[in-house]
């Protein structure tokens, strides 16, 4: 029992140490090959639907256009339900520990903490499978919160499926307070958390 606890503590300490070297970097052409490799391996940056093949095809067809599309701040986008909606202002980052590790995005409405009904939360993230269980999502969210404050948010809303315990822990470790539960027709219930980011 003691040996098992020691092993778990050692693993947690190693994961925390590994996560401290994580950086948020802007999407760029020099890291695009690693992003493409992750897509080719089946990783999807969208956790609501698998967009790996679609994104890989677009990236291979026009790398510069793909990068522009990832970071553009205007126009429209198509939701998973097929609805065409206005694109919100956003900040997109790639997770980097010397290699590509995943993505984290911040979406917001200028001058407001509120979000339109087609946006599930201010933050979305996806870590590549071979970099999970290292504390990277927790660290990435911690690094993103100051960015949320810089764009004028006083509170971040972030959601996860009610049965997604790892994501819940990520949110709670960053100060997330459970604010409610959002039912979705034909899908899992979403837990809604708020994280205060306004300067004291």
Secondary structure, 3 states (H helix, E strand, C coil): CHHHHHHHHHHHHHHHHHHCCCEEECCCHHHHHHHHHHHHCCCCCCCCCCCHHHHHHHHHHCHHHHHHHHHCCCCEEECCCCCEEECCEEEEEEEECCCEEEEEEEEEECCECCCCCCCCCCEEEEECHHHCCCCHHHHHHHHHHHHHHHCCCCEEEEEEECCCHHHHHHHHHCCCEEEEEECCCCCCCEEEEEEECCCC
